[in-house]
């Protein structure tokens, strides 16, 4: 039941939409990661082994940049109460790096791909981590956080829908994603960038600001050690890692599998568009489902459903007359998985960050989100590299006109069997998380009470004594 106090902290539609809008141009560009390997292999002549090497280096690069950005975002927020400068800087820096990555011209080298790939994802991280963290700060109420992240998911799917729709426009040549398509995507993102940033800066609230002297002077090592003692956070990150690798094994080969194995490359954007529209339509019922059963149970359900629908992919890979229809069914079911998992996981991590603030007395929210981003991107890069390499070991060659007899088993292993096993591990990890909605509500009451005491001039000495409740 919603209390009067909670009603005062409800997020308006204008605030939620304004906060989420910059995600649209960012996701237009980031959606290219699903096809980037195939584009550079098929159109720019890079070997799969070289592309896998770049993905591996990118994963190691993220291991440094993600926690660093989270750390400085937290320090700036502790001083000012805002994360907007990081978000703006990330979106602006994303445009030139996207242009050179997605519009490479002739004579592409491995060094060229590596440099612009790293710069592109550095800019994306500079936007993503502070923006994801900010969503959980707009309102401290757990249910409202789910609504905020639902708006963010709507914007993300809108960006991905634009990505999928551009090849279908009249000026496009056919329906396949080509280098010309990539150039158009950058232009579309650039057109949307300034108006969406203006709406965000004008109408999105920063949330309550609680100055945190301890956070301003904290060093990165201490922050990471403190997070390592947050058991729910560790289980969350373990689940995120397992699912990220599972998704990477599938995503790495989806475009190339449709193009070179099934011969259905002309339907790639149609199926992607169908999946994204279905996922967008599923967000509202997903939020209702999450509020009914709780974030933890909803997240577990999503991953269990993903294991079931992965079995459909085995039938798709048989490459018979029903493969396209089965792939449509697979995309519809996976749309429901995406809608539930995306909203539940982000909202749950914000609650876990509040738990960490309560236990340690220091707000490290962006550092939590940076670790989730790091685990997702690093493991995505490693998973993509491993999936491409393993499929290649089974003889899969996207540039070849025909594929060998063992290719089916390689694709089945990478896109079905391994993801099922990894999602099973993720479900187990989620079941160990203990920060549910009822526990979070109690944590927020104590955090609000602590903040109220700290803001009373006459209680400055008392506030220092209560800054670290975990020690009392």
N, C-alpha and C positions, 0 to 999 in steps of 0.2 A: 504494500500500500504506500502511495506517495505522500510524504509528510509535507507540511507547509514550508518547512525549511528546504526540502528538496525542490519544491515548486519554484522557489526563488533562484535556484541554481540550474533550472532547465535551460537547455540550449535552443535558441530560436532557429527557425529554418534559415533566415538570412545569415546568421552567424555561422551555422554549419556549412552552408553552401559557399560562403565567402572563404572560409578556412580551406575548403577542399578544392576550390577551382584551379589553383596552379598545378594540381596533380594531373590535370588533363593534358597540357602540353608536355609535361615531363614523361608521362606514360606513353604518349605517342612515340617519343624517342626511345624509351627504354624497352618498348615492345619489340624493337628490332633485334634484340638479343636472341629472340627465338629463331630468327632466320639468318643471323649474321654469319654463323659458321658456314652455312650452305652458300650464301652469297659470295663470300671470300674464296670458298673452295671451287664453286662452279664458274664464277664470272671473273675472278681475279687470280686464279691459278695457284693459290696457296694449298699446300698439302695438308691433309687432316692431321698428320703428326705435328706440323708447325702450328696449326691452329690450337691443338691440344696443349702445346707448350705455352702459348700466350695465355690460355685460360689458367694454367697452373701458376704462372707468374702473377697474374691478376689476383688469384686467391691469396698469395703471399703478400702482395701489396696491400690488399684490404685488411690484412691482419694488423697493419700499422695505422692506416688512415682511419678506419672506422672507430676504434676506441679513442683516438686522438680528437676527432671531431666531436664525439660524444662528451669527452672530458671538457673541452673548451666551451661547448654549448652550455653545459651545466654551470661552469664558472661564470659565464656571461649572464645566464638566467638568474643565478644567485645574487648578482649585483644589480640587475636592471629589471628582472621579471619578464623579459621578452626573449624570444628566439627568432624574431623576424629577420634581423640582418643576415643570419646564416642561411635562411630559406631564400631570401632575395639573391644573395651572392651565388648560391648554388644554381639557381635557375638561369641567371645571366651567364655564368661561366659554362653552362651546359651547351649553349647554342654554338659557339665557335668550335668546340671539341666535337659536337655532333656533326657539324658540317664536314669536317675533315675526315671523320671516321666513316660516315655514311656516303660520302661523295669523294672517293679516293682518286679518281682519274685513272690514267694508264700507268703501267709499270709498278704495281704495288709490291712493296717488299715486306718481309717479316718485321723489320724494325719499324716501318711506317705503321703497320697494324698494331704493333705492341704499344707504341708511344700514344697514339690517339685513343686506343682502347682504354689505357690506364687513365688518361686525362678525362675521358668521358665519364668513367665510373667514379673518379674522384669528385667531379662536379655533381654527379647524381647523389653521391653520399652526403655531400655538403648540404644538399636540399633535403634528402629523405630522412635522415636521423633526427634533426631538430624538428622537422614537420611532423613526423610520427609521434614524437614525444609531446609536442605541443597539443596534439589532439586529446591527450589524456588530462591536460591541465585546464582546458576550457571550462570543464565542470568537474568537481571532485566526486560527484555521485556516480556509482558504478553503472547504473542503467543508462545514464546520460552519456557516459563514455562510449557505450555500444552504439548509440545513435550518431555520435560524432564520427566514429570510425565507419559507420554505414554510409554517411555522406562522403567520406574519403574513398570508400570503395566504389560508390556510384561514379565519382570523378575518375577513378582509375579505369573502370570499365569503359567510360566514355572515351578516354584517351585511346584505349586499346581498340574500341569499335571504329574510331577514326582511322587508326592504323590499318584495320582490316578492310575498311570500306574504300580507301583510296584506290586500290587496284581495280575496283569495280566501276570507277567513274568513267565517263565517256572518253576523256582525253588519255586514259591509260591504254597501253598496248596489251590486250588480253587481260587475264585475271591473275597472272602469276606475279609474285613479288620479285622485282628486278632492281638493278642499280638505279634506273630512272625513278622507280617507286620510292627508293630511299631518299633521293633528292627532294621529291615532292613532300615527303614526311617532314623533313627539316623546315621547309618553307611554311607548312601548315602549323607546326609547333611555334615558329617564330611569330606568326600572325596572332596566335592566341596568347602569347606570353604576357605582353604588357597589360591588356585589359584584365586578365585573371589576377595578375599581381596587384593591380590597383584595387580590385574588389577585396582581395585578402587584406591589404594594408588599411583599407578604409573601414571595413565592416567586421573583420574577425577579431574577437576579444583575445587578449593575451592570457586571461585567467588571473587568479589571485596571486599577488606577489608577496612572498614571505622571505625577506632578506636573510641570507644564510652565511654568516661570517666563516663558519667552519668550512663550507664548500668552496668559498672564494680562495682560501689558502691551502686547500688540500692538494696533495700531489697525485699523479695518475696511479702510481703503484698502490697507494693506500686505498684509492677508490676501487681498484680491481680486487684487492684482497678482501675488502668489505663485502663486495658483491659475491665473492666466492663462498662466503659464510651464509648467504641467503639460499637455503636449500630449495624452496619453491622456484627460485630463479634458475638454479642449476638444472632442475628437472625440466623446466620450460625450455631452456637452451638445448638440452639433450634431445627433447622432442622436436624442436625446430631444426636441429642438425639432421636428424634421421629423415624427416620429411623433405628437407631441402635436397638432400642427396637423392632421395627417391624421385622427386620431381625432375631433378637434373638429368637422371638417366633416361627419363621419358622425353623431356623437352629437347635434349641434344640431338635426337634422331627423328623427331616427329616430321619436320619439314623435309629432310632428306629421304625419310622412309616413304612419305607420300609421293614425292617427286620421282625417286629413282627405283623404288621397290614395288609400290602398288600401281604406279603410273597414274596417280590421281592428283598430281600437283596442281592442276587447274582448279581443283576444288578446295585448295588449302584456305584461301581467304574466305570462301563461303562458309566452311566449317568453323573457322575461327570466329567469324562474325556471328554465326548462329550460337556458338558457345558463349560469347560475351553478352549478347542480348539476353540469352537464357539466364546467365549469372546475374545480370542487372535486375531482371524481373524477380529473381529469387532472393534479393537482399532483404526486402521488407518482410516476407514470411520467415527468412532466416533470423532476423532480429527478434521477431515474436517467439520463434522457437528457442532462441538463446535465453530470452527473458523467462520463458516458461520452465526450462529444464536446468538452466545455469550454464555458464560459459565452459566449465570443465567438461561436463557431460556432452554438451553440444560439440565441442572440439573433438572429443573422442569419437562421437558418432560420425563426424565428417570423415575422419581418417579410416574408420572401419568400412564406411561406404566406398571410399576410394579403393580399398583392397578388393571389394566385390566387383567394382566396375573395371578394374584392371584385367579381370578374367575375360571381359568382352574383347579386349585388345588381342588376345590370343586368336580369337575367331577372325578378327579383322586381318591379322597377319597371314592367314591362310590364303588370302588373295583370291577369293571366289566371287561369285556374282552378288553376294550379299555384303561384301566388305564395306561398301560406301554406306549402306543403310545401318549396319552395325556401328560404324564409326560415328554416324549421326546420333545414335542412341548413347554411345559412350560419351560424347561431348555434352549431351543433355544432362546425364547423370553427374558428370564431373563439374558441371556448372553449379549444381546444388552443393557439392563438396566445397568448391571455391568460395561461394557466398557465405556459407556457415563458418568455415575455417578462418577466412580473412578477418571477419568482424570479431569473432570470439577470441582469436589469439591476440590481436592488438589490444583489445579492451582488457583481457586478462593480464597481459604484461604490464599495463598501466597500474592495475590493482596490485600486482606483485611489487612494482617499484614503490608504491605507497607503503607496502609492508616493510620494504627495506628501509624507507625513510623513518618509519616508526621504530624499528629495531636499532638503527644506528644513530638517529638524530640528524642525519645529513641526507639531503635530496640529491640522488644520483640518477634521476629518471632517464636523461639522455644517454648516460653510460649503459644503462640496461638495454635501451633500444639500439645502441651502437653494437652491443654484443649480439643481439638478435640479427641485426643487419649483417654483421661480420659472419656469423654462423651461416646465414642464408646465402650470402654472396660467395663467401669462400667455398662453402660446400657445394654450391651450385657450380662454381667454376671447376672445382675438383671433380664433381660428379659428371659434368659435361665432358671434361678431358678423359675421364676413365671410360665413359660410355662410348665416346667416339673411338678411343683406342681399342676397346674390347670388340666393338662391332667391326672395326677394321681387321682385327685378328681373325674374325670369323669369315673374312673375305668381302665385307660390304664395301663397295666403292661407288659413291654417288655420281661419279663421272662416267661410269661404265654403262653400256646399253643393256647388258644382261647381268644378273647376279648369280653367284654360285649356290649350290645345294645347301651349304651350311649357313647361309645368311639368315634363313628363317630362324634357326636356333639362336643365333647371335642376337637378332632383334627381339626375340621372345624373352631371352634372358635379361637383356638390358631394359626393355620397356615394360615388362610384365612381372617376371619372377623377382628380380632384385627390388623393384619398388614395393611389391607386396610385403616382402620380408622387412624392409626398412620401415614401412608404415606400421607394421606390427610392433616394432620396437618403439615407435613414436607413441602409439596408444598406451603402452605400458608406462612410459615416462609421464604422460599426461595424468595417468591415474594416481601418480605419487604427489601431485600438486595439491596443496591443502588450503590455498587462499580462495575460498568461495565468496559469494556475494554477502552472506551473513557476516563472515569474518571481516571482510573489507569494510562493511558499514561500521563495525566497532572500531576498526583501525582509524577510519576517517574521523570519527567523533573524538578520539584521543588526539589525533594530529591537530584538529581544529581547536581543541581546548588548549593544547600546548602553544599553538600560534597566538591565541588570544592572551594567554598569560605573558608571552614574550613581548607583546605589543603594549603592555601596561608599563608606563615609566616607573611606577613605584615598585614593580616586581622584577627589575632587571637582574638583581642578584639571584632571585628564585628561578628565573628562566635559564640562567647559566647552569644551575644545579640540576634542572630537568632536561637539559639538552640531549642527554644520552640515557634514555630510560632502560636500555638493554643492560646497563651496568648496575641498575638499582634492584 
